[in-house]
Amino acid sequence: MSAFDNFKQKYGPWALIAGASHGVGAAFARQLAERGLNCVLVARREDALRDLQQELIERYAVEVRVISLDLAQPDAAVRLIAAVADLDIGLLVYNAGGDPYITRFLDSSTDDWASLLRLNALTVMECCHGFGARMFERQRGGLVLVGSQSALGGIRKLAMYSATKAFALNLGESLWAEWKDHGIDVLNLLIGTVDTPTMRQAMVKLNIKDALSMELPSASDIVTIALHELPYGPTFVHPEDTVGDGAMRQARRAHVIKISAEAAVFIGAD
Ligand SMILES: NC(=O)c1ccc[n+]([C@@H]2O[C@H](COP(=O)([O-])OP(=O)(O)OC[C@H]3O[C@@H](n4cnc5c(N)ncnc54)[C@H](OP(=O)(O)O)[C@@H]3O)[C@@H](O)[C@H]2O)c1
């Protein structure tokens, strides 16, 4: 059996990519379709999703379902889970989550920050719960939370972004600890910078020098690494963990194992 067949058996037959219309999400869809997984593509821009749907069907002969949805809406996860109730989703990639504001905390409204909180925390939690329950039932599957190095500490002009990414990081690492013995792999992919349309547009808007020409890591390279790392989890820090022995990855894994064992003394190991 080939490596792609093994991958499909573990994480197929369907993958759902939340935030698939460009950049990292589209790269995930392409590499998952190449491995033979059928794909559910989710984002707000239906035209872009339809173009990608066509491409995946033509190039990889997989099935593709398009769902146009704003994941920052309060009912987004309920609607998403209902829209794929008939599909066997073995892999969830939650990629949507860039900060559309990039301002100091007081320079955007609490409504704006609440919207980012829903996109990057509440909807993430609800999707992990809904899709995780199905994977847990069959004791097989995978979860990739596309995060950011901003999860590792606070950053000026990225207060809510870094806070929500920290939420997802802790959620993902905890789920890794709970699910690793149940056939479900979890990976937090913490990215430093990656070449996406959102990133380039933000740099132009913020008058960054060389915004369109600055060299950035490619989305497809990062996705290749993520799919390779998925069985190991719980966290991969790009680009740092691509060199040497992956010290950050090792340290985070060791911390989750150690702290889970220590906490079990007080909260139980069940
Ligand atoms: N780019 C970077 O340098 C960088 C650095 C660190 C971490 N990351 C992380 O990598 C991920 C991808 O980043 P990105 O730069 O491609 O930005 P992004 O703005 O999060 O876009 C990613 C995808 O999500 C979709 N999306 C965004 N908001 C959505 C919403 N409210 N509802 C449904 N879909 C939504 C976008 O499509 P539509 O516009 O069609 O909805 C797009 O397909 C994010 O989680 C980000 O935090 C990126």
The ligand as an SDF file (V2000), in Angstrom:
LIG
                    3D

 48 52  0  0  0  0  0  0  0  0999 V2000
   -0.4210   34.8170    6.3470 N   0  0  0  0  0  0  0  0  0  0  0  0
    0.4440   34.7780    7.3560 C   0  0  0  0  0  0  0  0  0  0  0  0
    1.5700   35.3170    7.3010 O   0  0  0  0  0  0  0  0  0  0  0  0
    0.0850   34.0270    8.5970 C   0  0  0  0  0  0  0  0  0  0  0  0
    0.9670   34.0670    9.6830 C   0  0  0  0  0  0  0  0  0  0  0  0
    0.6410   33.3410   10.8260 C   0  0  0  0  0  0  0  0  0  0  0  0
   -0.5080   32.6000   10.8650 C   0  0  0  0  0  0  0  0  0  0  0  0
   -1.3480   32.5980    9.7750 N   0  0  0  0  0  0  0  0  0  0  0  0
   -2.5800   31.8340    9.8920 C   0  0  0  0  0  0  0  0  0  0  0  0
   -2.7800   31.0950    8.6990 O   0  0  0  0  0  0  0  0  0  0  0  0
   -4.1790   31.0200    8.4170 C   0  0  0  0  0  0  0  0  0  0  0  0
   -4.4310   31.4810    7.0050 C   0  0  0  0  0  0  0  0  0  0  0  0
   -4.0750   32.8350    6.9130 O   0  0  0  0  0  0  0  0  0  0  0  0
   -4.3680   33.7530    5.6660 P   0  0  0  0  0  0  0  0  0  0  0  0
   -3.2610   34.7370    5.6050 O   0  0  0  0  0  0  0  0  0  0  0  0
   -4.6250   32.9400    4.4410 O   0  0  0  0  0  0  0  0  0  0  0  0
   -5.6630   34.5810    6.0900 O   0  0  0  0  0  0  0  0  0  0  0  0
   -7.2480   34.4020    6.2260 P   0  0  0  0  0  0  0  0  0  0  0  0
   -7.7660   35.7570    6.0420 O   0  0  0  0  0  0  0  0  0  0  0  0
   -7.5490   33.7160    7.5040 O   0  0  0  0  0  0  0  0  0  0  0  0
   -7.7450   33.5440    4.9910 O   0  0  0  0  0  0  0  0  0  0  0  0
   -7.7080   32.1640    4.9770 C   0  0  0  0  0  0  0  0  0  0  0  0
   -8.9850   31.5910    4.4240 C   0  0  0  0  0  0  0  0  0  0  0  0
  -10.0230   31.7760    5.3620 O   0  0  0  0  0  0  0  0  0  0  0  0
  -11.1660   32.3210    4.7350 C   0  0  0  0  0  0  0  0  0  0  0  0
  -11.8580   33.1500    5.7100 N   0  0  0  0  0  0  0  0  0  0  0  0
  -11.3900   34.2550    6.3550 C   0  0  0  0  0  0  0  0  0  0  0  0
  -12.3360   34.7360    7.1670 N   0  0  0  0  0  0  0  0  0  0  0  0
  -13.4180   33.9250    7.0620 C   0  0  0  0  0  0  0  0  0  0  0  0
  -14.7130   33.9100    7.6350 C   0  0  0  0  0  0  0  0  0  0  0  0
  -15.1080   34.8690    8.4760 N   0  0  0  0  0  0  0  0  0  0  0  0
  -15.5700   32.9260    7.3050 N   0  0  0  0  0  0  0  0  0  0  0  0
  -15.2010   31.9630    6.4210 C   0  0  0  0  0  0  0  0  0  0  0  0
  -13.9940   31.9340    5.8440 N   0  0  0  0  0  0  0  0  0  0  0  0
  -13.1110   32.9040    6.1550 C   0  0  0  0  0  0  0  0  0  0  0  0
  -10.6170   33.0830    3.5350 C   0  0  0  0  0  0  0  0  0  0  0  0
  -11.5310   33.1400    2.4560 O   0  0  0  0  0  0  0  0  0  0  0  0
  -12.7480   34.1550    2.2370 P   0  0  0  0  0  0  0  0  0  0  0  0
  -12.1520   35.5210    2.2890 O   0  0  0  0  0  0  0  0  0  0  0  0
  -13.2610   33.7670    0.9010 O   0  0  0  0  0  0  0  0  0  0  0  0
  -13.7430   33.8890    3.3070 O   0  0  0  0  0  0  0  0  0  0  0  0
   -9.4530   32.1960    3.1220 C   0  0  0  0  0  0  0  0  0  0  0  0
   -9.9070   31.1480    2.3110 O   0  0  0  0  0  0  0  0  0  0  0  0
   -4.8870   31.8560    9.4770 C   0  0  0  0  0  0  0  0  0  0  0  0
   -5.3820   31.0310   10.5000 O   0  0  0  0  0  0  0  0  0  0  0  0
   -3.7880   32.7520   10.0140 C   0  0  0  0  0  0  0  0  0  0  0  0
   -4.0180   33.1290   11.3670 O   0  0  0  0  0  0  0  0  0  0  0  0
   -1.0790   33.2760    8.6660 C   0  0  0  0  0  0  0  0  0  0  0  0
  1  2  1  0
  2  3  2  0
  2  4  1  0
  4  5  1  0
  4 48  2  0
  5  6  2  0
  6  7  1  0
  7  8  2  0
  8  9  1  0
  8 48  1  0
  9 10  1  0
  9 46  1  0
 10 11  1  0
 11 12  1  0
 11 44  1  0
 12 13  1  0
 13 14  1  0
 14 15  2  0
 14 16  1  0
 14 17  1  0
 17 18  1  0
 18 19  2  0
 18 20  1  0
 18 21  1  0
 21 22  1  0
 22 23  1  0
 23 24  1  0
 23 42  1  0
 24 25  1  0
 25 26  1  0
 25 36  1  0
 26 27  1  0
 26 35  1  0
 27 28  2  0
 28 29  1  0
 29 30  1  0
 29 35  2  0
 30 31  1  0
 30 32  2  0
 32 33  1  0
 33 34  2  0
 34 35  1  0
 36 37  1  0
 36 42  1  0
 37 38  1  0
 38 39  2  0
 38 40  1  0
 38 41  1  0
 42 43  1  0
 44 45  1  0
 44 46  1  0
 46 47  1  0
M  CHG  2   8   1  16  -1
M  END
$$$$
